[in-house]
Amino acid sequence: MSVVKIITLVGESPISWEEAAKNVIAEAQKTLRGITRIGITEFDIRMKDEAVDVYRVRAEVSFRVER
């Protein structure tokens, strides 16, 4: 029987939401093993001086708990 833990990560990119999602994946893979799913739950933009500063995605990362 496996147990899955879900954590929330926020990725950012000055280029696009797609790039922000790729950043979440890349960073999660550096420290987590057994990733089974990454679901994007929210998209938003941080503004600065009335222009887009950063694209952001909130992601739920699921991975198996190791014993």
N, C-alpha and C positions, 0 to 999 in steps of 0.2 A: 504494500500500500504506500502511495506517495502523498506527501503533504506539499501544498503549494503556498508560497507567500507572495503577496502583492504589495509593491511599493509604488509611490508616486514620484516621478522625476519631472523636472521642467528643463526643456532644451531651448536654447536661444540661437539666433542667427541674424546678422544684419542683411542677409540676402533673401531668404524665403522661409516659409513654413516647412517645406520639404527638407531644406538644409537643417533646420532646427530639429526635425524628427531624426534625421541621420545622425546628428550630434548626440541625441539621447541614446540611440542604439550603440554608437561607438563607445560612449562613456560607460554604459551599462555592461558591455562586454568586457571591459577592462577589469571589473571587480566581481562580477556575478557569473556563476556557472549554472548550467541547466535552465537557461531562459526558455520558457515555453510560449510566451505571448507578450507582445507589446501593443497596447491599444491606446490610440490618441483620444483623449476625452475632451480636450478643449484647445481652441486656437485663440490667441490674442496678440495684440500689438502694443508695444510700449512706444509712446510718442515723445518727441523732444523738439521744441521750437516749432510746433505745428506740422511736423513731418514724421514719417515712420523712422524710428530709431532702431528697434529690434523686433523681429518676429519671434513669437514664443509658442511652444506646444507643451501641454500638460499630458503626460503619458503614464499609464499604469503598466508596470513591468511585473510579469508573473514568472516565478522560477521555483524549481523544486528545492525543498529543504533537505539538506544532506544530513545523514546521521553519523 
